[in-house]
Amino acid sequence: MIFTKSFWKHKELNARINVSQGGTSSGKTYSILQNLYFISNNVDGLLTSVVSESMPHLRRGAMRDLFNTTKPLFYI
């Protein structure tokens, strides 16, 4: 997995809440998904949820990005 610059910036922060700002195609969703993936793999028993206002919105956004981000790790 190739980590984005935003991933490394978020990883260095020790804040409980991190805010991602930027325009369309700035990599916000990718870096957040990478951080969630990294955290969930390093903390036993952690349940991670990604939610949205509707299922179609979730499919077009976070789910598509998650599958594209993890494609090198898993064969679907």
N, CA, C, O and CB atoms as a CASP TS submission, in Angstrom:
PFRMAT TS
TARGET T0000
AUTHOR 0000-0000-0000
METHOD Language model
MODEL 1
PARENT N/A
ATOM      1  N   MET     1       0.851  -1.178   0.000  1.00  0.00           N
ATOM      2  CA  MET     1       0.000   0.000   0.000  1.00  0.00           C
ATOM      3  C   MET     1       0.892   1.235   0.000  1.00  0.00           C
ATOM      4  O   MET     1       1.843   1.324   0.776  1.00  0.00           O
ATOM      5  CB  MET     1      -0.965   0.001   1.225  1.00  0.00           C
ATOM      6  N   ILE     2       0.584   2.168  -0.858  1.00  0.00           N
ATOM      7  CA  ILE     2       1.316   3.430  -0.911  1.00  0.00           C
ATOM      8  C   ILE     2       0.563   4.446  -0.074  1.00  0.00           C
ATOM      9  O   ILE     2      -0.596   4.753  -0.355  1.00  0.00           O
ATOM     10  CB  ILE     2       1.492   3.931  -2.382  1.00  0.00           C
ATOM     11  N   PHE     3       1.218   4.971   0.958  1.00  0.00           N
ATOM     12  CA  PHE     3       0.573   5.924   1.850  1.00  0.00           C
ATOM     13  C   PHE     3       0.712   7.343   1.312  1.00  0.00           C
ATOM     14  O   PHE     3       1.755   7.713   0.772  1.00  0.00           O
ATOM     15  CB  PHE     3       1.167   5.829   3.259  1.00  0.00           C
ATOM     16  N   THR     4      -0.344   8.131   1.463  1.00  0.00           N
ATOM     17  CA  THR     4      -0.365   9.509   0.991  1.00  0.00           C
ATOM     18  C   THR     4       0.347  10.430   1.979  1.00  0.00           C
ATOM     19  O   THR     4       0.612  10.045   3.118  1.00  0.00           O
ATOM     20  CB  THR     4      -1.810   9.978   0.772  1.00  0.00           C
ATOM     21  N   LYS     5       0.655  11.645   1.534  1.00  0.00           N
ATOM     22  CA  LYS     5       1.253  12.641   2.426  1.00  0.00           C
ATOM     23  C   LYS     5       0.320  12.951   3.589  1.00  0.00           C
ATOM     24  O   LYS     5       0.768  13.141   4.720  1.00  0.00           O
ATOM     25  CB  LYS     5       1.583  13.930   1.654  1.00  0.00           C
ATOM     26  N   SER     6      -0.974  13.002   3.307  1.00  0.00           N
ATOM     27  CA  SER     6      -1.953  13.282   4.359  1.00  0.00           C
ATOM     28  C   SER     6      -1.946  12.193   5.428  1.00  0.00           C
ATOM     29  O   SER     6      -2.131  12.481   6.610  1.00  0.00           O
ATOM     30  CB  SER     6      -3.356  13.416   3.758  1.00  0.00           C
ATOM     31  N   PHE     7      -1.733  10.948   5.017  1.00  0.00           N
ATOM     32  CA  PHE     7      -1.656   9.854   5.990  1.00  0.00           C
ATOM     33  C   PHE     7      -0.555  10.120   6.999  1.00  0.00           C
ATOM     34  O   PHE     7      -0.767  10.000   8.206  1.00  0.00           O
ATOM     35  CB  PHE     7      -1.414   8.508   5.282  1.00  0.00           C
ATOM     36  N   TRP     8       0.619  10.481   6.509  1.00  0.00           N
ATOM     37  CA  TRP     8       1.752  10.709   7.412  1.00  0.00           C
ATOM     38  C   TRP     8       1.519  11.915   8.310  1.00  0.00           C
ATOM     39  O   TRP     8       1.932  11.911   9.470  1.00  0.00           O
ATOM     40  CB  TRP     8       3.038  10.902   6.612  1.00  0.00           C
ATOM     41  N   LYS     9       0.861  12.948   7.788  1.00  0.00           N
ATOM     42  CA  LYS     9       0.547  14.118   8.621  1.00  0.00           C
ATOM     43  C   LYS     9      -0.410  13.738   9.743  1.00  0.00           C
ATOM     44  O   LYS     9      -0.210  14.136  10.891  1.00  0.00           O
ATOM     45  CB  LYS     9      -0.064  15.248   7.764  1.00  0.00           C
ATOM     46  N   HIS    10      -1.450  12.968   9.419  1.00  0.00           N
ATOM     47  CA  HIS    10      -2.413  12.531  10.438  1.00  0.00           C
ATOM     48  C   HIS    10      -1.768  11.592  11.440  1.00  0.00           C
ATOM     49  O   HIS    10      -2.077  11.643  12.630  1.00  0.00           O
ATOM     50  CB  HIS    10      -3.612  11.846   9.785  1.00  0.00           C
ATOM     51  N   LYS    11      -0.880  10.739  10.969  1.00  0.00           N
ATOM     52  CA  LYS    11      -0.228   9.778  11.859  1.00  0.00           C
ATOM     53  C   LYS    11       0.641  10.476  12.902  1.00  0.00           C
ATOM     54  O   LYS    11       0.766   9.988  14.026  1.00  0.00           O
ATOM     55  CB  LYS    11       0.618   8.799  11.048  1.00  0.00           C
ATOM     56  N   GLU    12       1.238  11.600  12.547  1.00  0.00           N
ATOM     57  CA  GLU    12       2.090  12.338  13.469  1.00  0.00           C
ATOM     58  C   GLU    12       1.296  13.089  14.538  1.00  0.00           C
ATOM     59  O   GLU    12       1.833  13.406  15.599  1.00  0.00           O
ATOM     60  CB  GLU    12       2.948  13.309  12.699  1.00  0.00           C
ATOM     61  N   LEU    13       0.023  13.375  14.266  1.00  0.00           N
ATOM     62  CA  LEU    13      -0.797  14.105  15.225  1.00  0.00           C
ATOM     63  C   LEU    13      -1.195  13.203  16.386  1.00  0.00           C
ATOM     64  O   LEU    13      -1.475  12.019  16.201  1.00  0.00           O
ATOM     65  CB  LEU    13      -2.045  14.673  14.541  1.00  0.00           C
ATOM     66  N   ASN    14      -1.215  13.772  17.571  1.00  0.00           N
ATOM     67  CA  ASN    14      -1.641  13.031  18.750  1.00  0.00           C
ATOM     68  C   ASN    14      -2.991  13.513  19.249  1.00  0.00           C
ATOM     69  O   ASN    14      -3.378  13.211  20.378  1.00  0.00           O
ATOM     70  CB  ASN    14      -0.607  13.154  19.852  1.00  0.00           C
ATOM     71  N   ALA    15      -3.708  14.254  18.428  1.00  0.00           N
ATOM     72  CA  ALA    15      -5.012  14.791  18.825  1.00  0.00           C
ATOM     73  C   ALA    15      -6.065  13.702  18.739  1.00  0.00           C
ATOM     74  O   ALA    15      -5.948  12.768  17.945  1.00  0.00           O
ATOM     75  CB  ALA    15      -5.409  15.994  17.941  1.00  0.00           C
ATOM     76  N   ARG    16      -7.084  13.830  19.558  1.00  0.00           N
ATOM     77  CA  ARG    16      -8.178  12.867  19.527  1.00  0.00           C
ATOM     78  C   ARG    16      -9.023  13.038  18.266  1.00  0.00           C
ATOM     79  O   ARG    16      -9.547  12.059  17.733  1.00  0.00           O
ATOM     80  CB  ARG    16      -9.054  13.017  20.773  1.00  0.00           C
ATOM     81  N   ILE    17      -9.156  14.266  17.790  1.00  0.00           N
ATOM     82  CA  ILE    17      -9.933  14.569  16.589  1.00  0.00           C
ATOM     83  C   ILE    17      -9.005  15.217  15.572  1.00  0.00           C
ATOM     84  O   ILE    17      -8.289  16.168  15.886  1.00  0.00           O
ATOM     85  CB  ILE    17     -11.151  15.500  16.914  1.00  0.00           C
ATOM     86  N   ASN    18      -9.025  14.694  14.355  1.00  0.00           N
ATOM     87  CA  ASN    18      -8.233  15.247  13.262  1.00  0.00           C
ATOM     88  C   ASN    18      -9.183  15.735  12.182  1.00  0.00           C
ATOM     89  O   ASN    18     -10.179  15.075  11.888  1.00  0.00           O
ATOM     90  CB  ASN    18      -7.232  14.194  12.693  1.00  0.00           C
ATOM     91  N   VAL    19      -8.889  16.868  11.598  1.00  0.00           N
ATOM     92  CA  VAL    19      -9.734  17.452  10.565  1.00  0.00           C
ATOM     93  C   VAL    19      -8.980  17.423   9.241  1.00  0.00           C
ATOM     94  O   VAL    19      -7.813  17.805   9.167  1.00  0.00           O
ATOM     95  CB  VAL    19     -10.154  18.905  10.937  1.00  0.00           C
ATOM     96  N   SER    20      -9.669  16.962   8.196  1.00  0.00           N
ATOM     97  CA  SER    20      -9.100  16.961   6.849  1.00  0.00           C
ATOM     98  C   SER    20      -9.828  17.999   6.018  1.00  0.00           C
ATOM     99  O   SER    20     -11.053  17.964   5.896  1.00  0.00           O
ATOM    100  CB  SER    20      -9.197  15.552   6.189  1.00  0.00           C
ATOM    101  N   GLN    21      -9.073  18.917   5.450  1.00  0.00           N
ATOM    102  CA  GLN    21      -9.644  19.945   4.590  1.00  0.00           C
ATOM    103  C   GLN    21      -9.003  19.850   3.218  1.00  0.00           C
ATOM    104  O   GLN    21      -7.855  19.430   3.070  1.00  0.00           O
ATOM    105  CB  GLN    21      -9.445  21.359   5.195  1.00  0.00           C
ATOM    106  N   GLY    22      -9.768  20.247   2.231  1.00  0.00           N
ATOM    107  CA  GLY    22      -9.236  20.249   0.878  1.00  0.00           C
ATOM    108  C   GLY    22     -10.362  20.148  -0.123  1.00  0.00           C
ATOM    109  O   GLY    22     -11.506  19.846   0.218  1.00  0.00           O
ATOM    110  N   GLY    23     -10.013  20.406  -1.352  1.00  0.00           N
ATOM    111  CA  GLY    23     -11.001  20.371  -2.420  1.00  0.00           C
ATOM    112  C   GLY    23     -11.252  18.965  -2.923  1.00  0.00           C
ATOM    113  O   GLY    23     -10.768  17.983  -2.361  1.00  0.00           O
ATOM    114  N   THR    24     -12.014  18.895  -3.984  1.00  0.00           N
ATOM    115  CA  THR    24     -12.295  17.619  -4.630  1.00  0.00           C
ATOM    116  C   THR    24     -10.994  16.991  -5.110  1.00  0.00           C
ATOM    117  O   THR    24     -10.116  17.681  -5.629  1.00  0.00           O
ATOM    118  CB  THR    24     -13.279  17.802  -5.807  1.00  0.00           C
ATOM    119  N   SER    25     -10.878  15.707  -4.939  1.00  0.00           N
ATOM    120  CA  SER    25      -9.692  14.934  -5.362  1.00  0.00           C
ATOM    121  C   SER    25      -8.423  15.336  -4.628  1.00  0.00           C
ATOM    122  O   SER    25      -7.327  15.229  -5.178  1.00  0.00           O
ATOM    123  CB  SER    25      -9.474  15.098  -6.849  1.00  0.00           C
ATOM    124  N   SER    26      -8.562  15.800  -3.383  1.00  0.00           N
ATOM    125  CA  SER    26      -7.369  16.167  -2.621  1.00  0.00           C
ATOM    126  C   SER    26      -6.829  15.002  -1.792  1.00  0.00           C
ATOM    127  O   SER    26      -5.782  15.128  -1.156  1.00  0.00           O
ATOM    128  CB  SER    26      -7.678  17.342  -1.711  1.00  0.00           C
ATOM    129  N   GLY    27      -7.535  13.871  -1.794  1.00  0.00           N
ATOM    130  CA  GLY    27      -7.039  12.693  -1.094  1.00  0.00           C
ATOM    131  C   GLY    27      -7.532  12.543   0.326  1.00  0.00           C
ATOM    132  O   GLY    27      -6.983  11.747   1.088  1.00  0.00           O
ATOM    133  N   LYS    28      -8.559  13.294   0.701  1.00  0.00           N
ATOM    134  CA  LYS    28      -9.063  13.229   2.076  1.00  0.00           C
ATOM    135  C   LYS    28      -9.559  11.833   2.429  1.00  0.00           C
ATOM    136  O   LYS    28      -9.149  11.265   3.441  1.00  0.00           O
ATOM    137  CB  LYS    28     -10.184  14.241   2.276  1.00  0.00           C
ATOM    138  N   THR    29     -10.435  11.282   1.607  1.00  0.00           N
ATOM    139  CA  THR    29     -11.009   9.972   1.904  1.00  0.00           C
ATOM    140  C   THR    29      -9.929   8.903   1.908  1.00  0.00           C
ATOM    141  O   THR    29      -9.924   8.043   2.788  1.00  0.00           O
ATOM    142  CB  THR    29     -12.101   9.617   0.890  1.00  0.00           C
ATOM    143  N   TYR    30      -9.018   8.936   0.952  1.00  0.00           N
ATOM    144  CA  TYR    30      -7.941   7.950   0.897  1.00  0.00           C
ATOM    145  C   TYR    30      -7.104   7.983   2.168  1.00  0.00           C
ATOM    146  O   TYR    30      -6.833   6.935   2.755  1.00  0.00           O
ATOM    147  CB  TYR    30      -7.052   8.196  -0.324  1.00  0.00           C
ATOM    148  N   SER    31      -6.692   9.172   2.602  1.00  0.00           N
ATOM    149  CA  SER    31      -5.828   9.256   3.780  1.00  0.00           C
ATOM    150  C   SER    31      -6.566   8.835   5.043  1.00  0.00           C
ATOM    151  O   SER    31      -5.974   8.207   5.921  1.00  0.00           O
ATOM    152  CB  SER    31      -5.288  10.674   3.942  1.00  0.00           C
ATOM    153  N   ILE    32      -7.844   9.169   5.148  1.00  0.00           N
ATOM    154  CA  ILE    32      -8.631   8.752   6.319  1.00  0.00           C
ATOM    155  C   ILE    32      -8.784   7.234   6.330  1.00  0.00           C
ATOM    156  O   ILE    32      -8.613   6.608   7.376  1.00  0.00           O
ATOM    157  CB  ILE    32     -10.028   9.437   6.319  1.00  0.00           C
ATOM    158  N   LEU    33      -9.106   6.629   5.179  1.00  0.00           N
ATOM    159  CA  LEU    33      -9.236   5.178   5.103  1.00  0.00           C
ATOM    160  C   LEU    33      -7.913   4.488   5.422  1.00  0.00           C
ATOM    161  O   LEU    33      -7.898   3.448   6.082  1.00  0.00           O
ATOM    162  CB  LEU    33      -9.724   4.761   3.717  1.00  0.00           C
ATOM    163  N   GLN    34      -6.811   5.057   4.959  1.00  0.00           N
ATOM    164  CA  GLN    34      -5.503   4.481   5.265  1.00  0.00           C
ATOM    165  C   GLN    34      -5.235   4.532   6.761  1.00  0.00           C
ATOM    166  O   GLN    34      -4.717   3.571   7.330  1.00  0.00           O
ATOM    167  CB  GLN    34      -4.394   5.218   4.502  1.00  0.00           C
ATOM    168  N   ASN    35      -5.582   5.645   7.406  1.00  0.00           N
ATOM    169  CA  ASN    35      -5.391   5.764   8.850  1.00  0.00           C
ATOM    170  C   ASN    35      -6.267   4.770   9.603  1.00  0.00           C
ATOM    171  O   ASN    35      -5.804   4.129  10.547  1.00  0.00           O
ATOM    172  CB  ASN    35      -5.697   7.189   9.312  1.00  0.00           C
ATOM    173  N   LEU    36      -7.522   4.638   9.199  1.00  0.00           N
ATOM    174  CA  LEU    36      -8.415   3.674   9.845  1.00  0.00           C
ATOM    175  C   LEU    36      -7.904   2.255   9.664  1.00  0.00           C
ATOM    176  O   LEU    36      -7.947   1.457  10.600  1.00  0.00           O
ATOM    177  CB  LEU    36      -9.834   3.796   9.284  1.00  0.00           C
ATOM    178  N   TYR    37      -7.425   1.936   8.479  1.00  0.00           N
ATOM    179  CA  TYR    37      -6.864   0.616   8.210  1.00  0.00           C
ATOM    180  C   TYR    37      -5.651   0.357   9.100  1.00  0.00           C
ATOM    181  O   TYR    37      -5.530  -0.713   9.696  1.00  0.00           O
ATOM    182  CB  TYR    37      -6.475   0.488   6.728  1.00  0.00           C
ATOM    183  N   PHE    38      -4.760   1.333   9.188  1.00  0.00           N
ATOM    184  CA  PHE    38      -3.556   1.200  10.003  1.00  0.00           C
ATOM    185  C   PHE    38      -3.907   1.016  11.472  1.00  0.00           C
ATOM    186  O   PHE    38      -3.357   0.138  12.137  1.00  0.00           O
ATOM    187  CB  PHE    38      -2.656   2.421   9.829  1.00  0.00           C
ATOM    188  N   ILE    39      -4.822   1.840  11.984  1.00  0.00           N
ATOM    189  CA  ILE    39      -5.214   1.761  13.391  1.00  0.00           C
ATOM    190  C   ILE    39      -5.907   0.438  13.688  1.00  0.00           C
ATOM    191  O   ILE    39      -5.606  -0.213  14.688  1.00  0.00           O
ATOM    192  CB  ILE    39      -6.134   2.932  13.759  1.00  0.00           C
ATOM    193  N   SER    40      -6.837   0.038  12.820  1.00  0.00           N
ATOM    194  CA  SER    40      -7.597  -1.187  13.086  1.00  0.00           C
ATOM    195  C   SER    40      -6.718  -2.434  13.026  1.00  0.00           C
ATOM    196  O   SER    40      -7.024  -3.426  13.687  1.00  0.00           O
ATOM    197  CB  SER    40      -8.739  -1.319  12.090  1.00  0.00           C
ATOM    198  N   ASN    41      -5.648  -2.408  12.258  1.00  0.00           N
ATOM    199  CA  ASN    41      -4.733  -3.549  12.210  1.00  0.00           C
ATOM    200  C   ASN    41      -3.786  -3.590  13.401  1.00  0.00           C
ATOM    201  O   ASN    41      -3.187  -4.631  13.672  1.00  0.00           O
ATOM    202  CB  ASN    41      -3.932  -3.512  10.931  1.00  0.00           C
ATOM    203  N   ASN    42      -3.640  -2.487  14.115  1.00  0.00           N
ATOM    204  CA  ASN    42      -2.703  -2.432  15.228  1.00  0.00           C
ATOM    205  C   ASN    42      -3.371  -2.425  16.597  1.00  0.00           C
ATOM    206  O   ASN    42      -2.676  -2.425  17.613  1.00  0.00           O
ATOM    207  CB  ASN    42      -1.847  -1.224  15.096  1.00  0.00           C
ATOM    208  N   VAL    43      -4.696  -2.417  16.651  1.00  0.00           N
ATOM    209  CA  VAL    43      -5.420  -2.425  17.924  1.00  0.00           C
ATOM    210  C   VAL    43      -6.350  -3.625  17.927  1.00  0.00           C
ATOM    211  O   VAL    43      -7.290  -3.691  17.135  1.00  0.00           O
ATOM    212  CB  VAL    43      -6.219  -1.092  18.143  1.00  0.00           C
ATOM    213  N   ASP    44      -6.090  -4.571  18.814  1.00  0.00           N
ATOM    214  CA  ASP    44      -6.925  -5.769  18.887  1.00  0.00           C
ATOM    215  C   ASP    44      -8.310  -5.440  19.424  1.00  0.00           C
ATOM    216  O   ASP    44      -8.459  -4.642  20.349  1.00  0.00           O
ATOM    217  CB  ASP    44      -6.261  -6.829  19.766  1.00  0.00           C
ATOM    218  N   GLY    45      -9.314  -6.061  18.835  1.00  0.00           N
ATOM    219  CA  GLY    45     -10.687  -5.911  19.305  1.00  0.00           C
ATOM    220  C   GLY    45     -11.358  -4.598  18.946  1.00  0.00           C
ATOM    221  O   GLY    45     -12.418  -4.279  19.484  1.00  0.00           O
ATOM    222  N   LEU    46     -10.763  -3.837  18.052  1.00  0.00           N
ATOM    223  CA  LEU    46     -11.326  -2.542  17.668  1.00  0.00           C
ATOM    224  C   LEU    46     -12.309  -2.723  16.515  1.00  0.00           C
ATOM    225  O   LEU    46     -11.986  -3.363  15.514  1.00  0.00           O
ATOM    226  CB  LEU    46     -10.204  -1.551  17.272  1.00  0.00           C
ATOM    227  N   LEU    47     -13.504  -2.161  16.656  1.00  0.00           N
ATOM    228  CA  LEU    47     -14.501  -2.170  15.599  1.00  0.00           C
ATOM    229  C   LEU    47     -14.486  -0.806  14.936  1.00  0.00           C
ATOM    230  O   LEU    47     -14.645   0.215  15.604  1.00  0.00           O
ATOM    231  CB  LEU    47     -15.918  -2.517  16.149  1.00  0.00           C
ATOM    232  N   THR    48     -14.295  -0.784  13.627  1.00  0.00           N
ATOM    233  CA  THR    48     -14.219   0.461  12.877  1.00  0.00           C
ATOM    234  C   THR    48     -15.415   0.549  11.944  1.00  0.00           C
ATOM    235  O   THR    48     -15.710  -0.402  11.220  1.00  0.00           O
ATOM    236  CB  THR    48     -12.891   0.557  12.085  1.00  0.00           C
ATOM    237  N   SER    49     -16.106   1.683  11.954  1.00  0.00           N
ATOM    238  CA  SER    49     -17.261   1.891  11.086  1.00  0.00           C
ATOM    239  C   SER    49     -17.060   3.143  10.253  1.00  0.00           C
ATOM    240  O   SER    49     -16.580   4.164  10.746  1.00  0.00           O
ATOM    241  CB  SER    49     -18.557   1.995  11.911  1.00  0.00           C
ATOM    242  N   VAL    50     -17.432   3.053   8.987  1.00  0.00           N
ATOM    243  CA  VAL    50     -17.455   4.209   8.094  1.00  0.00           C
ATOM    244  C   VAL    50     -18.910   4.374   7.684  1.00  0.00           C
ATOM    245  O   VAL    50     -19.506   3.461   7.112  1.00  0.00           O
ATOM    246  CB  VAL    50     -16.490   4.026   6.830  1.00  0.00           C
ATOM    247  N   VAL    51     -19.477   5.529   7.973  1.00  0.00           N
ATOM    248  CA  VAL    51     -20.905   5.746   7.734  1.00  0.00           C
ATOM    249  C   VAL    51     -21.122   6.934   6.808  1.00  0.00           C
ATOM    250  O   VAL    51     -20.227   7.755   6.605  1.00  0.00           O
ATOM    251  CB  VAL    51     -21.647   5.968   9.061  1.00  0.00           C
ATOM    252  N   SER    52     -22.321   7.010   6.252  1.00  0.00           N
ATOM    253  CA  SER    52     -22.688   8.093   5.356  1.00  0.00           C
ATOM    254  C   SER    52     -24.183   8.342   5.478  1.00  0.00           C
ATOM    255  O   SER    52     -24.898   7.610   6.162  1.00  0.00           O
ATOM    256  CB  SER    52     -22.297   7.768   3.890  1.00  0.00           C
ATOM    257  N   GLU    53     -24.634   9.383   4.807  1.00  0.00           N
ATOM    258  CA  GLU    53     -26.054   9.730   4.871  1.00  0.00           C
ATOM    259  C   GLU    53     -26.944   8.732   4.158  1.00  0.00           C
ATOM    260  O   GLU    53     -28.116   8.601   4.510  1.00  0.00           O
ATOM    261  CB  GLU    53     -26.273  11.091   4.287  1.00  0.00           C
ATOM    262  N   SER    54     -26.424   8.023   3.163  1.00  0.00           N
ATOM    263  CA  SER    54     -27.206   7.021   2.441  1.00  0.00           C
ATOM    264  C   SER    54     -26.266   5.977   1.850  1.00  0.00           C
ATOM    265  O   SER    54     -25.074   6.229   1.672  1.00  0.00           O
ATOM    266  CB  SER    54     -28.064   7.680   1.327  1.00  0.00           C
ATOM    267  N   MET    55     -26.805   4.821   1.554  1.00  0.00           N
ATOM    268  CA  MET    55     -25.992   3.746   0.985  1.00  0.00           C
ATOM    269  C   MET    55     -25.443   4.099  -0.401  1.00  0.00           C
ATOM    270  O   MET    55     -24.272   3.822  -0.664  1.00  0.00           O
ATOM    271  CB  MET    55     -26.812   2.469   0.900  1.00  0.00           C
ATOM    272  N   PRO    56     -26.235   4.699  -1.300  1.00  0.00           N
ATOM    273  CA  PRO    56     -25.658   5.085  -2.593  1.00  0.00           C
ATOM    274  C   PRO    56     -24.488   6.076  -2.441  1.00  0.00           C
ATOM    275  O   PRO    56     -23.497   5.993  -3.165  1.00  0.00           O
ATOM    276  CB  PRO    56     -26.742   5.702  -3.479  1.00  0.00           C
ATOM    277  N   HIS    57     -24.619   6.995  -1.505  1.00  0.00           N
ATOM    278  CA  HIS    57     -23.551   7.967  -1.244  1.00  0.00           C
ATOM    279  C   HIS    57     -22.300   7.261  -0.729  1.00  0.00           C
ATOM    280  O   HIS    57     -21.181   7.601  -1.115  1.00  0.00           O
ATOM    281  CB  HIS    57     -24.021   9.032  -0.226  1.00  0.00           C
ATOM    282  N   LEU    58     -22.498   6.284   0.138  1.00  0.00           N
ATOM    283  CA  LEU    58     -21.383   5.512   0.687  1.00  0.00           C
ATOM    284  C   LEU    58     -20.706   4.679  -0.403  1.00  0.00           C
ATOM    285  O   LEU    58     -19.480   4.585  -0.445  1.00  0.00           O
ATOM    286  CB  LEU    58     -21.873   4.600   1.826  1.00  0.00           C
ATOM    287  N   ARG    59     -21.509   4.073  -1.284  1.00  0.00           N
ATOM    288  CA  ARG    59     -20.947   3.264  -2.381  1.00  0.00           C
ATOM    289  C   ARG    59     -20.120   4.105  -3.342  1.00  0.00           C
ATOM    290  O   ARG    59     -19.044   3.686  -3.770  1.00  0.00           O
ATOM    291  CB  ARG    59     -22.067   2.563  -3.150  1.00  0.00           C
ATOM    292  N   ARG    60     -20.619   5.296  -3.686  1.00  0.00           N
ATOM    293  CA  ARG    60     -19.910   6.156  -4.637  1.00  0.00           C
ATOM    294  C   ARG    60     -18.654   6.776  -4.040  1.00  0.00           C
ATOM    295  O   ARG    60     -17.748   7.172  -4.774  1.00  0.00           O
ATOM    296  CB  ARG    60     -20.829   7.254  -5.128  1.00  0.00           C
ATOM    297  N   GLY    61     -18.592   6.862  -2.735  1.00  0.00           N
ATOM    298  CA  GLY    61     -17.473   7.534  -2.086  1.00  0.00           C
ATOM    299  C   GLY    61     -16.527   6.586  -1.376  1.00  0.00           C
ATOM    300  O   GLY    61     -15.598   6.045  -1.976  1.00  0.00           O
ATOM    301  N   ALA    62     -16.778   6.391  -0.085  1.00  0.00           N
ATOM    302  CA  ALA    62     -15.842   5.668   0.771  1.00  0.00           C
ATOM    303  C   ALA    62     -15.641   4.213   0.365  1.00  0.00           C
ATOM    304  O   ALA    62     -14.515   3.717   0.401  1.00  0.00           O
ATOM    305  CB  ALA    62     -16.317   5.722   2.186  1.00  0.00           C
ATOM    306  N   MET    63     -16.710   3.518  -0.021  1.00  0.00           N
ATOM    307  CA  MET    63     -16.548   2.108  -0.390  1.00  0.00           C
ATOM    308  C   MET    63     -15.701   1.953  -1.652  1.00  0.00           C
ATOM    309  O   MET    63     -14.836   1.079  -1.712  1.00  0.00           O
ATOM    310  CB  MET    63     -17.917   1.454  -0.599  1.00  0.00           C
ATOM    311  N   ARG    64     -15.937   2.780  -2.644  1.00  0.00           N
ATOM    312  CA  ARG    64     -15.142   2.724  -3.869  1.00  0.00           C
ATOM    313  C   ARG    64     -13.674   3.030  -3.560  1.00  0.00           C
ATOM    314  O   ARG    64     -12.775   2.348  -4.053  1.00  0.00           O
ATOM    315  CB  ARG    64     -15.693   3.718  -4.920  1.00  0.00           C
ATOM    316  N   ASP    65     -13.440   4.051  -2.749  1.00  0.00           N
ATOM    317  CA  ASP    65     -12.064   4.399  -2.388  1.00  0.00           C
ATOM    318  C   ASP    65     -11.406   3.300  -1.564  1.00  0.00           C
ATOM    319  O   ASP    65     -10.220   3.023  -1.742  1.00  0.00           O
ATOM    320  CB  ASP    65     -12.038   5.713  -1.613  1.00  0.00           C
ATOM    321  N   LEU    66     -12.161   2.670  -0.664  1.00  0.00           N
ATOM    322  CA  LEU    66     -11.608   1.580   0.136  1.00  0.00           C
ATOM    323  C   LEU    66     -11.184   0.422  -0.753  1.00  0.00           C
ATOM    324  O   LEU    66     -10.090  -0.118  -0.584  1.00  0.00           O
ATOM    325  CB  LEU    66     -12.628   1.101   1.177  1.00  0.00           C
ATOM    326  N   PHE    67     -12.036   0.029  -1.705  1.00  0.00           N
ATOM    327  CA  PHE    67     -11.689  -1.070  -2.599  1.00  0.00           C
ATOM    328  C   PHE    67     -10.487  -0.709  -3.467  1.00  0.00           C
ATOM    329  O   PHE    67      -9.634  -1.561  -3.717  1.00  0.00           O
ATOM    330  CB  PHE    67     -12.885  -1.438  -3.480  1.00  0.00           C
ATOM    331  N   ASN    68     -10.404   0.531  -3.929  1.00  0.00           N
ATOM    332  CA  ASN    68      -9.250   0.956  -4.726  1.00  0.00           C
ATOM    333  C   ASN    68      -7.982   1.026  -3.893  1.00  0.00           C
ATOM    334  O   ASN    68      -6.896   0.730  -4.393  1.00  0.00           O
ATOM    335  CB  ASN    68      -9.520   2.310  -5.363  1.00  0.00           C
ATOM    336  N   THR    69      -8.103   1.412  -2.632  1.00  0.00           N
ATOM    337  CA  THR    69      -6.947   1.531  -1.747  1.00  0.00           C
ATOM    338  C   THR    69      -6.403   0.169  -1.359  1.00  0.00           C
ATOM    339  O   THR    69      -5.188  -0.021  -1.304  1.00  0.00           O
ATOM    340  CB  THR    69      -7.314   2.317  -0.499  1.00  0.00           C
ATOM    341  N   THR    70      -7.291  -0.783  -1.089  1.00  0.00           N
ATOM    342  CA  THR    70      -6.850  -2.094  -0.598  1.00  0.00           C
ATOM    343  C   THR    70      -6.695  -3.127  -1.702  1.00  0.00           C
ATOM    344  O   THR    70      -6.338  -4.271  -1.419  1.00  0.00           O
ATOM    345  CB  THR    70      -7.824  -2.609   0.425  1.00  0.00           C
ATOM    346  N   LYS    71      -6.949  -2.764  -2.939  1.00  0.00           N
ATOM    347  CA  LYS    71      -6.843  -3.720  -4.048  1.00  0.00           C
ATOM    348  C   LYS    71      -5.483  -4.406  -4.100  1.00  0.00           C
ATOM    349  O   LYS    71      -5.427  -5.605  -4.373  1.00  0.00           O
ATOM    350  CB  LYS    71      -7.103  -3.017  -5.364  1.00  0.00           C
ATOM    351  N   PRO    72      -4.377  -3.689  -3.847  1.00  0.00           N
ATOM    352  CA  PRO    72      -3.082  -4.389  -3.851  1.00  0.00           C
ATOM    353  C   PRO    72      -2.946  -5.418  -2.733  1.00  0.00           C
ATOM    354  O   PRO    72      -2.123  -6.327  -2.834  1.00  0.00           O
ATOM    355  CB  PRO    72      -1.962  -3.388  -3.736  1.00  0.00           C
ATOM    356  N   LEU    73      -3.741  -5.290  -1.667  1.00  0.00           N
ATOM    357  CA  LEU    73      -3.619  -6.186  -0.516  1.00  0.00           C
ATOM    358  C   LEU    73      -4.469  -7.445  -0.669  1.00  0.00           C
ATOM    359  O   LEU    73      -4.097  -8.510  -0.174  1.00  0.00           O
ATOM    360  CB  LEU    73      -4.015  -5.456   0.753  1.00  0.00           C
ATOM    361  N   PHE    74      -5.600  -7.328  -1.347  1.00  0.00           N
ATOM    362  CA  PHE    74      -6.543  -8.435  -1.458  1.00  0.00           C
ATOM    363  C   PHE    74      -6.904  -8.664  -2.911  1.00  0.00           C
ATOM    364  O   PHE    74      -6.953  -7.720  -3.700  1.00  0.00           O
ATOM    365  CB  PHE    74      -7.807  -8.164  -0.628  1.00  0.00           C
ATOM    366  N   TYR    75      -7.148  -9.872  -3.257  1.00  0.00           N
ATOM    367  CA  TYR    75      -7.636 -10.205  -4.587  1.00  0.00           C
ATOM    368  C   TYR    75      -9.117 -10.481  -4.475  1.00  0.00           C
ATOM    369  O   TYR    75      -9.531 -11.399  -3.768  1.00  0.00           O
ATOM    370  CB  TYR    75      -6.877 -11.424  -5.193  1.00  0.00           C
ATOM    371  N   ILE    76      -9.922  -9.687  -5.173  1.00  0.00           N
ATOM    372  CA  ILE    76     -11.381  -9.828  -5.106  1.00  0.00           C
ATOM    373  C   ILE    76     -11.850 -10.645  -6.291  1.00  0.00           C
ATOM    374  O   ILE    76     -13.048 -10.890  -6.438  1.00  0.00           O
ATOM    375  CB  ILE    76     -12.086  -8.441  -5.082  1.00  0.00           C
TER
END
